[in-house]
Amino acid sequence: MFNFFKNKSDKKEADEPNKSGFSVFKNVFSKTANTITDSIFNSISGDKQVDEFELEDIETTLIKADLGVDLSVETVNKIKENKIKTSELKGFLKKEFTNILNTNSDCNLKFDKNKLNVYFVVGVNGAGKTTLIGKLANKFKKDGNKVLLVAGDTFRAAAEEQLEIWAKRASVDILREDKADSASLIFRAIDKARNENYNVVIMDSAGRLQNKYNLIEELKKIKNVIAKKIENDNLETILVLDGSQGQNGLNQAMVFNEAVNISSIAITKLDGSSKGGIILSIAKNLGIPTKLIGTGEGIDDIVEFNSSEFINAIFDR
């Protein structure tokens, strides 16, 4: 569907919606679209200024779609201040949401075929981190890359076994040393990648938010090792969020961003959720772009995020 890791010269093509992409995004964000369009536009008609009662309903609807209280209130205040008419409301919201997404950096995942590309994947247990790593490895492999997975979550029971299962499904290699120090493991993984001509390394990590201080310190240590080890090569730090958790995802993003300076968001489990507004909330509050979307349970069910297709899926049904 998407040509995943595009060169900069392909950015214009990447930003333009396509029919197949729209279909996928329409399915993934159908419940979010239902929440917004059915609650707002189906109950407003005519060509008059949006009144106070309608403004209250719009605010409630945006909060339900997980834009967050602050962004929802800000959006409603802009509708009021600009004296938006009911006939103008859809166009106004589309423009506001587009502006929020477009202020973020490039939504294409970093990739350079002439460098070692390291993807450090973080997130709480249960967010779908291991599954997303497997899907990402599969996509890189199909695109002709030599991929090494690193079982960096050496504390959670069965984490390494689960990642090894995904490595086999994707037909990629895995470096696994049970109970090893994660920072030392990634150090050896990068040496292995260079010596054996891998060009993609994807590292799993622990997600134990029960003890936030220990987690943050461990992740900082790993990130520092990676940054020093790969020098001028590509590093992408990906936070995986469970889309059904809504605003809790923003809280998680703040914690992980404090630890390792997140460069991109991957969101899973949105196909059964009406909380797609979390993408806008994170973009507005933290300035971190969403770059990957899980679209189902299969190994091929992963796409790059496209802001145009996201906006069209919400408003153009």
N, C-alpha and C positions, 0 to 999 in steps of 0.2 A: 504494500500500500504506500508507505512512505519510503523514500530513499534516505535511509537513516542519517549517515554522517556526511553531510554535504560540505563542499568547499565554500569559502566565503563568496565566491562568484555565483553560487547557486542560491544565495540567501533570498533573492527576490522570489524565486520559484518556491522556496520553502515557506514564505510568508503568505503565498496565495492559496486560498482554499481550493480543494479539488473534490470532485463528486464522491469518490470512494472515501476520502478522509471525512467529509461531512457526514456521510452515512454512519461511520464508526463513532464519531463524536456525538451524533444525534442519539445513538443508542446508549452510549455511556452516560450522557448527561440528560437523559430523558426525564428523570424524576426531578432534577434541578430545574429543568425547563418547565415542567408541570407546576412546580411550586411558584415560580416567578410569573410565567405568562398566564396561567389559569387564575391565580389569585389577584393579579393586578389588571391585566388587559381585558380579561373577559368580564370584569365587573365595572369597567369604566367605558363610557361612550360619549358621543357628542364632541363638541369643540369649544370647551370652556377651560378656564384656569382650574388646575387641580385644587380641590377644596381641602379643608382641614381634616375632615373625616377620611377622605381618600389618602391624604398624606400619612395619617396614622396607620391605615391598612398597608400602605406601601412599606413603611418602616418595619412593621411586624413581619411582612412577607420576606423582606431582605434579611432580617435577622434569622428567620426560619431556614433560609437558604444558606446560612452560615457565612454571610459577609462580615459578621461581627457587629456589635452594637455601635462602635464608633464610626465605622464606615457607613453603616446603614443610616445613622443620624445625619452624618455629613452629606450623604447623597440626597436625603429628603430635604435638608436645609437648602441645598442648591436648587432643587426643583421649585421650592417656595421663593427663593431670592430671585430666580430668573423668570418667575411667573410663567412656568411651563404650562401649556395647555394640554388637555387630555389627548388631543390628536398628535401632539409632539412628544409625548412621554416615551414611547418606544425608541424613537430616534435619539432622544436625549440620554436615556440609560445606556443604549448601545455605545454612544460616544464616550460616556463617562467610564464605562467598563474597559473599553478599548484603550483609553488614555492611561488607565491604571496599569494595564498589561504592557503597553508600549514604552513605559518609562523604565522597565526592567531591561537588563542586558539580553544578549542573544539567547533565544530559547533552544538553539541547536546544541546538542551535547558536544563537548570538546573532543576532537579527534584529529590526529595528524598521522598519516600513513608513514611518514618518515621519522617518527619519534616513538618512544615508549609511552604508551597511554595507560595511566594508572587511575582506576576508579575506586575510591575509598567509600564504601557504602555503610551508612549508619542508620539507626532507627531503633525504636523500642521493640522488644520481643512481641511477636504477634501481629506486627504491622504488615507482614508479607515480604520482609527483607530478603530472605533466602530464595523465595520464589522469584522475586524480581531479578535477583542476581542470575539465576538460572536462565530466565528469559533473555536477559541482556547478553549473557554469554552465548546463547544460541544465535542471537541476531548477529553479533560480531563474527561468530564462526561462519555463518552462512554468507557473510560479506567477504569471506576469504582471509580473515585474520587468524593468527595463532594466539590462542587464548589460554591464560593460566588463572585459575581460581585459587584464592588463598583462604583457608578456613581459619579466620582470625577470631571467631567467637569460640574461644577455648574453654569457656566456663559453663555455658549452658548445656545441659544434658541433651545429647543427640544432635546438637547443632552441626557438628562436623559430619555426622552420618547423613544428615539431610542435605548438606551442600554437596557431598560426594554423590548422592543420588542424582542431583541436578546436573552435576558435571558429566555423569554418564549419559543422561538424557540428551545433553547438548553436544556430546562427543568432544569435550574439552578436557584439558589436564587440570589436576588439582594438587596443591601443596598442603599437606595436612600433617601436623605434629601435635597429637593430643596433649593437652595441658601445658603446651609451650607458652612462653611469653609472646604476646601478640606483636609487640614492637620488634622483637628479635626475628619473629617469623616473617614479617613483611620485609625486613632487611635482607633475609636470605632469599625471599621470593624475587626481589628486584634483581639481585645478583644472578639468580637462575634465569630470569627473563632475558637479561642481557646476554648471558653466556649461551643460551639456547635459542636465541632469535625469536622470542615472543614479542609481539607488539601491543598486546592488551593484557593487563593484569587487573583483576577485579577482586577486591578484598572485602570479606565479611568482617563484622565487628560485633562486640558485645552490646547489649541494649538494656542494661539493668538499671532502670530509673529508680528502683527502690532505694539505692544509695547513690544519689546524684553526684556527690563530691567525688567518690571513687571513680565513677564512670567518666566524669569530665576529665579528671587527671589522667586516666588511662588513654582516653581518646586524644588528648593533647599530646601525650608522649608519642603515640603512633603517628599522628599527623606530622609532628616535627621530624620524626625519622624519615617519613616518606618525602617531605619537602626537601630535606637535606640530601637524600639519596638520589633523587631523580633530577635535581638541579633544573635544567632548562627544558626538561621533557614535560609532557602534559599531565596535569593532575586535576581531576574532577572529584569533588566531595559531595556525594549524593545523600540526601536525607529521604528515607522512605516513610511515607505517612499512610495510615489507614484512612481512606476518604470518608468512611462512615462515622469517624470520631469527631468530625466537625471542628469547632473552635479549640478542642483539646489539641488538635494538630498544630495550631499556632503556638500554644504553650510549649509543645515539644520542640518546635522549630527554634524557639528562643533559647531553650536549654542547649540544644546541639550546636546552634550557631555560636553561642558563647564559648563552647568547647573547641570547635574545629573550623569555624568560618565556612559555613555551608555555601556551596556555589550553585547548587541546583536541588530541586525537589522532584521526587517521583511519588505519584499518588496511586494507591491500589484501592480496589473494592468500591469504586465510585459507581459502577453500573447498577448497584442495588441501593443507592443512596441519593437523597435530595440535597446533599450538603456540598455541592460543587462550588459554592461561593467561597469556600476556604482558599481556593486558588487566588481569588481577588484579595482576600484578607491578608494572606501572607505576602503577596506582591506589594500591597499598600503599606503594611506595617514594617516589613523587613527588607523589602526590595530584592527578594530572592526569586528568580524565575522558576516556574514549573517547567521541566524539560521532558519528563516521561510520564505516561499514563498506562496503567495496567487495564486491559479491556476485557479480561476474562480469565479463565483458569488454565487455558492451554499454553503450551510452551511458546507459541507464536503470538500470543495475545499481549503485545506491547507496542506502543506507538510513541513517536515524539509528539510533544504538545505543540499545538498550533493555535495561536491566539485568535486568528480569523475564524477558524473552524469551530473553536469553542464559542465565540460570540454568536456565530450564525446558528449553532446548535441550540443555543438558549433562546434566541429571539425569532429566528426564521424557521418556523416549524411547518 
